[in-house]
Amino acid sequence: MADGAGTRADLVTWRLLGANNRELGRSPIWYPGWDSCIEAVHVLRRDIGAVASAITAVAAPGGVWSWQLTVGGKPVAVASRPYHRHRECTYNLSHFVAAVPAARIMTEPCVLERR
């Protein structure tokens, strides 16, 4: 990134994992630091009852589905992967929304690096 904003390695994002450690959903953006990322998680938790959801067909070979949550038109969460069936996408969206209020929020970042 230009203007001293840092590199992607300096950025932080969040993801929600299920009990089996499978990713249920994630942030639609990368944040410039830990504090702004955690604030976004708290906003999502606070506003989970007011989110608008959209399930869309993704232009890809074979056709796949994805979901997105917004608050006030601003994206706050997205599907972590594409789904081959609309009903799978719908089910996983509802599973994500149900999991948000009880999700444990980490107190420090988990650093993942590419090998």
N, C-alpha and C positions, 0 to 999 in steps of 0.2 A: 504494500500500500504506500501511497505517496504521502508527503507532508508529515512524516514522522509519526504516522498513525500506528505503526507497528506492522508486523508480519502476521500471517495466519497462525503461526506458532504462538503468538502472543494472545490470541483471541480465545474466548471461552464460550462453550455452548452447554445446553443441558439435554438430558434424555430421561425418559421414564421407563424403568425396567419392571417387569413383572416378577412374581415369586420364582419363576424358573430362569430368571436372568435374561429373558427375551425382551428386546426393546419394543415397547408399546407405542411410543410416539416421541417426538423430539421438538426442539426449538426450530422455528423457521429461519432464524438468523444466528450469527455469531456476535458475541458481545465483546466490548473492549476490555473487560475485566471481570473478576469474580463477583464483585459487589453488584454490578449492573445485571449480571446473569441471575444471581440469587433474587434480586428484586423482581425480575421478570417472572420467576417461579412463584414468588409470593403473590404477584398480581394475578397470575393464572389461577392459583388456588382460590384467591378471594373472589374472582369473577367467574368461576367455573359454571355457576348457575345461570349466567347471562351470556354464555358463548353462543355464537351462531355457527352451525356446522354446514359444510358443503362437501358432498361426495361428487367427484368428477371422473369422467373417463379420460384416461391419459392416452395421448396419441403415441402408440407403440405397437410393434408387431404383435398380433394376437389380442390386443386390447386389454388394458388393465385399469384398475380403479385406485383412487387415492382419496384421502380426506384431509380437510383443513378446518381448524377452528379459528374464529375471529371474534374480537370484542371491539365494537365501534368501527368495524371495517378493517381493523388492523389484525394481521395474522398473529396468533399467539401459540399455535401448535400445529404440527403436520404429521402425517403418517410416516412411519420409519421405513416403510417399504411399499411397493405396489402390490395390489391384490388381484388375482385372476378372476374372482367372482365378486359381484356387487354385494351379495349377502355377507361374504367374509369381510369386506371393507366396512360394512355397516356394523357388524358384530364387533370388530376390533375398535372402531370409533367409540361405541358404547362402553366397551371394556376400559378404554383409556379414560373417558370422562368419569366413570365410576371409580377409577383408581386414584385420580388426582387428589381428592380431599384427604385420603389416608396415607399418601405417599410420604416416605421419610426423606427429608431434605438433608443432603450431606453438609457437614460443617466445614469441609475443605475440599478443594478440587481433586479429582482423580485424573492423573496425567496419563494419557494414552499416546504412544508414539508409534509411528510406522517403523517397521523393521526393514 
